[in-house]
Amino acid sequence: MEAEIITVGEEIILGEIDNTNARFLADRMRQQGIVARWQTTTDDAPQHICTAVQNALSRVKTVFVCGGLGPTTDDNTLSATAAALGTHLAIDERHWRWIKQEFKNRHQKMVKSNIVQACFLAEGASLTNPVGLAVGSWWQQGEKTVVVLPGPPREFRAMVDQEVLPRLRQLIPGQQLVADLIMHYVGVPESQLMTTINAALAKNSAVVATSYVQPGEIQVRLTTTAASQQEADARLQTTRQTILAAQPEGYFGDGQITLAGEVVSLLKQRHLHVTAAESLTGGLVQSLICSVPGASAVFDGGFVTYAPAQKAAMLGIQAEVIDKYGVVSSETAGAMADGCRQKVGADFGLGLTGVAGPDELDGQPAGTVWLGLSIKGEPTRTRCLHLDAHSGRQAIRLNSAQLALMMLYDHLQK
């Protein structure tokens, strides 16, 4: 089954915001076996929206129109879509009463145009908005279906999952299920990773592996089509094990997870604490840890020691260590890891020092990074990274932070 997604918004046309709604909806449809073969973006002009809807209906049976359902003068989506379909607008009276009560509860003044948020395509049905004011529309005539949804991502996503997907499934009875599994990797080049994975899956035509480079990691999506969720899950898990046998390095889990979240979870399970001393990353490792709910159970505090003098003052590193070996060195990274762990009394200490760029530091090129991992009762470990200088300062900082967390993750796993 094929569909078209029409996104309405001047701000998307001008490149001011990303079209995240189309991506989310296309992904959700793919999981149902529906392909968004066409995706159209138009501005707020009524004639352009009308033309986009008419063109879409000439190509496919199912059309989604996203955005522009607010009460302002540039919110023309609903009326323009109605014009394209040769219908008019109806009012969801129950929702209109709710909107008026909501404004009263908020002590806010309404305007006449707020009634638009209770309107939907006549001869169709209104779609409940569980987190916002504007209802959506589900319009179906013969084989043609048009769905109109609000643009704010929080509202859009809730309505897709709760209102749209259950109705879509009724349009495709008996169709096979499309299922997927996401594997997460850090520190392995994408080309190397996918070469290894594709070789491992050479004889497996039932599962497709695709890679997506994300900030600080690579996601590998495994996709298969099956008659049931049980069959799909079994096939995906078998494929996952095949991939892990071929490429265990850099892997840290499946699904909707983060590396920091996995590290915090492992530390909690073992009732252990971590701290960090950061130079080039400026507290990024600690920020990633603290972004995880419940991180206070494993993290008490840490250090940002950007200048060499502060490495000595805050961590107690001997000046001769830096003088002899330099700021960007195995010895300094190890001393930072040891110093922060001892100062805080934690079980693990992470030390990060390096050159984020674009200029050299102490004769070291941008992308040169040293990581240190101090472990209570064990020798301190260090690792040198040679990251891509052309990726930019922020990418170097994020990749350094992720690889430092990966050092700790690997130790906890072993």
Backbone hydrogen bonds, N-H to C=O, Kabsch-Sander energy under -0.5 kcal/mol:
donor,donor_aa,acceptor,acceptor_aa,energy
3,A,35,V,-2.4
4,E,62,T,-1.8
5,I,38,W,-1.9
6,I,4,E,-0.5
6,I,64,F,-3.6
7,T,5,I,-0.5
7,T,40,T,-3.0
8,V,66,C,-2.9
9,G,42,T,-2.5
12,I,9,G,-0.7
13,I,9,G,-1.9
14,L,10,E,-2.2
15,G,12,I,-1.2
16,E,11,E,-2.3
17,I,11,E,-1.1
20,T,18,D,-1.8
23,R,19,N,-1.2
24,F,20,T,-2.4
25,L,21,N,-2.8
26,A,22,A,-2.6
27,D,23,R,-2.0
28,R,24,F,-2.3
29,M,25,L,-2.7
30,R,26,A,-2.3
31,Q,27,D,-1.5
32,Q,28,R,-0.5
32,Q,29,M,-1.5
33,G,30,R,-1.5
34,I,29,M,-2.6
35,V,1,M,-2.6
36,A,34,I,-0.5
37,R,3,A,-0.7
37,R,35,V,-1.9
38,W,3,A,-1.2
40,T,5,I,-3.0
42,T,7,T,-2.5
48,H,45,A,-0.6
49,I,45,A,-2.1
50,C,46,P,-2.8
51,T,47,Q,-2.1
52,A,48,H,-2.2
53,V,49,I,-2.2
54,Q,50,C,-2.3
55,N,51,T,-2.7
56,A,52,A,-2.1
57,L,53,V,-2.3
58,S,54,Q,-1.0
59,R,55,N,-0.5
59,R,56,A,-1.4
60,V,56,A,-2.6
61,K,2,E,-0.6
62,T,2,E,-0.6
63,V,145,T,-2.6
64,F,4,E,-2.7
65,V,147,V,-3.2
66,C,6,I,-3.0
66,C,64,F,-0.5
67,G,149,L,-2.8
75,D,72,T,-1.8
76,N,74,D,-1.3
77,T,68,G,-1.0
78,L,68,G,-0.6
80,A,76,N,-2.4
81,T,77,T,-2.4
82,A,78,L,-2.3
83,A,79,S,-2.0
84,A,80,A,-2.0
85,L,81,T,-1.6
86,G,82,A,-0.9
86,G,83,A,-0.6
87,T,82,A,-2.6
90,A,120,F,-2.9
92,D,118,A,-3.1
93,E,91,I,-1.3
96,W,92,D,-2.5
97,R,93,E,-2.2
98,W,94,R,-1.6
99,I,95,H,-2.6
100,K,96,W,-2.2
101,Q,97,R,-1.9
102,E,98,W,-2.4
103,F,99,I,-2.4
104,K,100,K,-1.7
105,N,101,Q,-2.5
106,R,102,E,-1.8
107,H,103,F,-0.6
107,H,104,K,-0.9
108,Q,103,F,-2.5
114,N,111,V,-1.8
115,I,112,K,-1.4
116,V,113,S,-1.8
117,Q,114,N,-1.5
118,A,115,I,-2.0
119,C,116,V,-1.7
120,F,90,A,-2.3
122,A,88,H,-2.8
124,G,121,L,-1.5
125,A,138,W,-2.2
127,L,136,G,-2.1
135,V,117,Q,-2.3
136,G,127,L,-2.3
137,S,148,V,-2.3
138,W,125,A,-2.7
139,W,146,V,-2.9
141,Q,144,K,-2.3
144,K,141,Q,-2.1
145,T,61,K,-3.1
146,V,139,W,-3.1
147,V,63,V,-2.9
148,V,137,S,-2.3
149,L,65,V,-2.6
155,E,152,P,-0.7
156,F,152,P,-3.0
157,R,153,P,-2.8
158,A,154,R,-1.4
159,M,155,E,-2.3
160,V,156,F,-2.4
161,D,157,R,-2.2
162,Q,158,A,-2.4
163,E,159,M,-2.5
164,V,159,M,-2.1
165,L,160,V,-2.7
167,R,163,E,-0.7
168,L,164,V,-2.6
169,R,165,L,-2.3
170,Q,166,P,-0.7
171,L,167,R,-0.7
171,L,168,L,-1.3
172,I,168,L,-0.7
172,I,169,R,-0.6
175,Q,172,I,-1.6
177,L,226,A,-2.3
178,V,31,Q,-1.4
179,A,177,L,-0.6
179,A,224,T,-2.6
181,L,222,L,-1.9
183,M,181,L,-0.5
183,M,220,V,-2.9
184,H,253,G,-2.5
185,Y,218,I,-2.4
186,V,250,G,-2.1
193,L,189,P,-2.8
194,M,190,E,-2.8
195,T,191,S,-1.9
196,T,192,Q,-2.0
197,I,193,L,-2.4
198,N,194,M,-2.8
199,A,195,T,-1.7
200,A,196,T,-2.0
201,L,197,I,-1.8
202,A,199,A,-1.1
204,N,201,L,-2.0
205,S,203,K,-0.8
208,V,223,T,-2.8
210,T,221,R,-2.1
212,Y,219,Q,-2.6
214,Q,212,Y,-0.6
214,Q,217,E,-2.2
217,E,214,Q,-2.1
218,I,185,Y,-2.7
219,Q,212,Y,-2.9
220,V,183,M,-2.9
221,R,210,T,-3.0
221,R,219,Q,-0.6
222,L,181,L,-3.1
222,L,220,V,-0.6
223,T,208,V,-2.4
223,T,221,R,-0.5
224,T,179,A,-2.5
225,T,206,A,-0.5
226,A,177,L,-2.5
232,A,228,S,-2.1
233,D,229,Q,-3.0
234,A,230,Q,-2.2
235,R,231,E,-2.0
236,L,232,A,-2.6
237,Q,233,D,-2.5
238,T,234,A,-1.9
239,T,235,R,-2.1
240,R,236,L,-2.5
241,Q,237,Q,-2.0
242,T,238,T,-1.7
243,I,239,T,-2.3
244,L,240,R,-2.5
245,A,241,Q,-1.9
246,A,242,T,-1.3
247,Q,243,I,-3.3
251,Y,248,P,-1.5
252,F,184,H,-2.0
253,G,184,H,-0.6
255,G,182,I,-2.1
257,I,255,G,-1.6
262,E,258,T,-2.0
263,V,259,L,-2.4
264,V,260,A,-2.6
265,S,261,G,-2.2
266,L,262,E,-2.2
267,L,263,V,-2.4
268,K,264,V,-2.4
269,Q,265,S,-2.2
270,R,266,L,-1.3
271,H,267,L,-0.6
271,H,268,K,-1.0
272,L,267,L,-2.3
274,V,298,V,-2.8
275,T,348,F,-1.7
277,A,350,L,-3.0
278,E,303,F,-2.0
279,S,352,L,-1.7
282,G,279,S,-1.2
284,L,281,T,-1.5
287,S,283,G,-2.2
288,L,284,L,-2.6
289,I,285,V,-2.2
290,C,286,Q,-2.5
291,S,287,S,-1.1
292,V,289,I,-1.6
295,A,292,V,-1.7
297,A,294,G,-1.8
298,V,295,A,-2.2
299,F,295,A,-1.7
300,D,274,V,-0.5
303,F,276,A,-2.7
305,T,278,E,-1.9
305,T,303,F,-0.5
306,Y,304,V,-0.7
310,Q,307,A,-0.8
311,K,307,A,-1.2
312,A,308,P,-1.3
313,A,309,A,-2.5
314,M,310,Q,-2.6
315,L,310,Q,-0.6
315,L,311,K,-0.9
316,G,312,A,-1.3
317,I,311,K,-1.4
321,V,318,Q,-1.5
322,I,318,Q,-1.0
323,D,319,A,-2.5
324,K,320,E,-2.5
325,Y,321,V,-2.6
326,G,322,I,-2.0
329,S,327,V,-1.2
333,A,329,S,-2.2
334,G,330,S,-2.5
335,A,331,E,-2.2
336,M,332,T,-2.4
337,A,333,A,-2.2
338,D,334,G,-2.6
339,G,335,A,-2.8
340,C,336,M,-2.3
341,R,337,A,-1.8
342,Q,338,D,-2.4
343,K,339,G,-2.3
344,V,340,C,-2.2
345,G,341,R,-2.1
346,A,341,R,-1.5
347,D,273,H,-1.1
348,F,273,H,-1.6
349,G,374,S,-2.2
350,L,275,T,-1.8
351,G,372,G,-2.5
352,L,277,A,-2.1
353,T,370,W,-2.1
355,V,368,T,-2.4
356,A,354,G,-0.6
361,L,364,Q,-2.1
364,Q,361,L,-2.4
367,G,355,V,-3.0
368,T,365,P,-1.7
369,V,367,G,-0.6
369,V,385,L,-2.1
370,W,353,T,-3.3
371,L,383,R,-3.0
372,G,351,G,-2.7
373,L,381,R,-3.0
374,S,349,G,-3.2
375,I,373,L,-0.5
376,K,347,D,-2.5
378,E,375,I,-2.5
381,R,373,L,-2.6
383,R,371,L,-2.2
385,L,369,V,-3.5
387,L,367,G,-2.9
391,S,388,D,-1.3
392,G,389,A,-1.0
396,I,392,G,-2.1
397,R,393,R,-2.1
398,L,394,Q,-2.5
399,N,395,A,-2.7
400,S,396,I,-2.1
401,A,397,R,-2.2
402,Q,398,L,-2.6
403,L,399,N,-2.3
404,A,400,S,-1.9
405,L,401,A,-2.1
406,M,402,Q,-2.1
407,M,403,L,-1.7
408,L,404,A,-1.5
409,Y,405,L,-2.7
410,D,406,M,-2.8
411,H,407,M,-1.7
412,L,408,L,-2.5
413,Q,409,Y,-2.3
414,K,410,D,-1.7
